[in-house]
Structure formats: C-alpha cells, structure tokens
Amino acid sequence: MMDINNLNAKFSIPGHLSLIELDNQIISLNITNNFADAQISLYGAQIISYTPKNEVDILWLSPNSYFTEGKAIRGGVPVCFPWFGPHPSDQSKPQHGFGRISNWELAETRLTSKDEIEVKLRLQSSPATKSYWPFDFLAEMTFLIGKTLTITLKVTNQSDLPFEYSCALHNYLRVKEIKDCAILGLQDCLYQEDSEKIMHTQKEAKLTINQEVDRNYSNTAGYYSLVDPNHNRTIRIHKTGSLITTVWNPGSQKSQSLKDMPDDGYKNFVCIEAVNALLNTIKLAPGEAHETSTKLELED
Ligand code: TA6
C-alpha cells in the first residue's frame, strides 16, 4: 500500500478530504463538507463515523473497538463479504467473511457537482483472498457523503465459473437509549430469529428492543425508520439490491461477553442491515455483477 504522503498527494481534496494514519498503520480518510463530517477506514472499507452538521453521529463506534489487522472494527458499517455470519462449512474461517478484515485499495476520491464527497475503494481477489474463497472477483465500495450517506458494495465475478456469495452492510446506528426507540416499517413481515428455521410474522407496527434481538426479515426491499426520541430524530434506512433486512442488538448479556464492546454498549446502538443471505444469496455468472446499497438519511 502507498505511504500516507503519496496517498495524500494523489487523493486528498483540499478543505474536504485528507488521509491520516491511526494506530497500527490503519489508514483513515477524514472527510468534511457543508453537509457532514465522516471517517472511513481503508482497513475493512469501513465508514466509522458520519455526522451531519449540527447533529450527533449517526453511526455508533465502540470505544473498546480493536484497530488491529485480523480483527473487525466494532461499529460504523462493517462490510460482510463473501459470506454473512459463520462460514457455511468451515468454522475456522472468519465470521462475516474477509471483507471487513482486509486492506482495501483507495481507487478514487471526488467532489461532486453537488458538493458531496464520493470515495471508491476496491478489493481485488488475491492469493490471500483465495485462501478463504477460491474465486476471482472485484469488490468495490462506494461512499457518497452529503445530506444523506449512501454506501454501495458492488461485486463482479471475474472467474470463468459462476459463484454464489452472501453479504451485508452491517449498519451500527447510534441511539441515546435503545429502550426508548422504535423501528417502523416491518409490520406483517416474515422473519427468522437468529439461526432458527421457524418463520414468524411481526404483527406490531413498531419493533421495540428490550432484550437481545437478532432477526432476519425476508422480502424486505423498502425503507425502514429508526425513531430515537432522545436524540429528537428519525433515521431512515433505504436499501437497494437487498431482500433481507437484519435487525440486531446484543442485549445486556451478550454486550458483556463481547471484549470490544462496553458492558452497557447495547444501549447506544441498533443494527439495521442491508443483507443478501439465507434464501437470498447472490449468484453471479462469469462477468456478472451485483450492487447492494444502503442509504441513511435524517427525516426532516
Ligand atoms: O447482525 C447479525 C449478526 O450476524 C448477529 O448474529 C451478530 O453475530 C452480529 O452479526 C455481530 O457479529 P460480529 O461478528 O460483528 O460480532
């Protein structure tokens, strides 16, 4: 990877985007424009902060997060690729795939005509990725930072064989106190709880969270709202190219078991994720591509 000075020479945008080195040689892009401030780690292609002007950060980042190669950063929007959850057949392979524990290459930075900042990162298959997953692929992450935040994972099959993958944009959305919040838009939707096979139907208009929740909602291609009265805001989560929406909060017990999360960390976030997994994995023929995208916006 280029050194920080060369990266800045090539990609910085004066007054809007610069690159800095965090602990353990992890490189971060610091972004500011008229709409928001943001921070993106090249390691994991993970946005770890998105703070609209005069607002509290929309994303939650654990104060206990690791920032070391081989470990996932806890918070922001982890990129789960090319599998979601545990590896289907080999438990020795990393949970949620290798995308979030890989160093992605910075490909492009741009100030758009609307004063948004666009950042493109890419991960090209390599002997390292093939040690986990034997296919040739190109994965590209695009971030559009403006009045809203749009994140897109594009995967292209560069193999001469078809392949199947699952993925997620694993949004950690910051809230002041989870028990006071509500998630709207999932009424009458079918969901599985964690790895259960049984399908349930959510009857309530509002999903409230008072214990661990780990739900994979199927046939959910719309948008969902997270109402956070204590921050006096509603965050809308839009998705494209994803039919599964996962809602996860670890609850108190699991929060205490996770070393990279404060014991009461569960109170300050909920994950509402754009997912392709379970019965909705993505199958690509040679040369085909698929885009999974999520857009976060504050309701006016
Ligand atoms: O959000 C869905 C999920 O698969 C949950 O089951 C939980 O494991 C969460 O991801 C966090 O996974 P992580 O590997 O980041 O601790």
Residues whose N, C-alpha, C, O or C-beta is under 5 A from the ligand:
A	BS01	TA6	G85 Q95 D214 T246 W248
